[in-house]
Amino acid sequence: MTILQAIVLLLVAAAGTGVVVTRDPLNQAVGVSFFGLLLAILFLVFQAPDVSLSAIVVGALALPLMLLLALAKIRGGAE
């Protein structure tokens, strides 16, 4: 394992922990987006570019967008 791989693994672990300990749903959605981007970088470092492209679309774009839309719908209905 190279130094770059170890650094990226530590960053992914720290970002995952950060998402778990965050209590505000809006901040969690932003954290999940950052976590998805770090996972895409991790897959790229481990030489899996096809998985990295999929992770960018799903983890960094689609999932946080769905979470933000759901939060907007929930918060809009509570007023």
KARALIN-V150492 format. One record per residue. N is the residue number from 1. PSI is psi in degrees with one decimal (NA if undefined). Layout:
BEGIN
n = <N | N>
psi = <PSI | PSI>
END
This chain:
BEGIN
n = <1 | 2 | 3 | 4 | 5 | 6 | 7 | 8 | 9 | 10 | 11 | 12 | 13 | 14 | 15 | 16 | 17 | 18 | 19 | 20 | 21 | 22 | 23 | 24 | 25 | 26 | 27 | 28 | 29 | 30 | 31 | 32 | 33 | 34 | 35 | 36 | 37 | 38 | 39 | 40 | 41 | 42 | 43 | 44 | 45 | 46 | 47 | 48 | 49 | 50 | 51 | 52 | 53 | 54 | 55 | 56 | 57 | 58 | 59 | 60 | 61 | 62 | 63 | 64 | 65 | 66 | 67 | 68 | 69 | 70 | 71 | 72 | 73 | 74 | 75 | 76 | 77 | 78 | 79>
psi = <134.9 | 171.0 | -41.0 | -42.1 | -41.0 | -39.8 | -44.5 | -38.6 | -41.0 | -39.3 | -39.9 | -42.1 | -41.0 | -41.0 | -39.8 | -41.3 | -39.3 | -38.8 | -40.0 | -39.6 | -12.1 | 134.8 | -26.6 | 124.3 | -33.6 | -44.1 | -32.8 | -39.1 | -40.2 | -40.8 | -37.6 | -37.2 | -45.1 | -40.6 | -42.3 | -37.8 | -40.8 | -36.3 | -38.5 | -41.0 | -38.9 | -46.1 | -35.4 | -40.2 | -35.2 | 17.4 | 49.4 | 73.9 | -31.0 | -40.6 | -34.5 | -42.6 | -40.7 | -39.7 | -34.0 | -45.8 | -46.7 | -53.6 | -32.8 | -16.8 | -59.4 | -50.2 | -48.6 | -35.3 | -43.2 | -40.0 | -43.8 | -38.9 | -40.2 | -40.4 | -40.6 | -39.0 | -43.2 | -46.1 | -30.2 | -32.5 | -17.2 | -15.9 | NA>
END
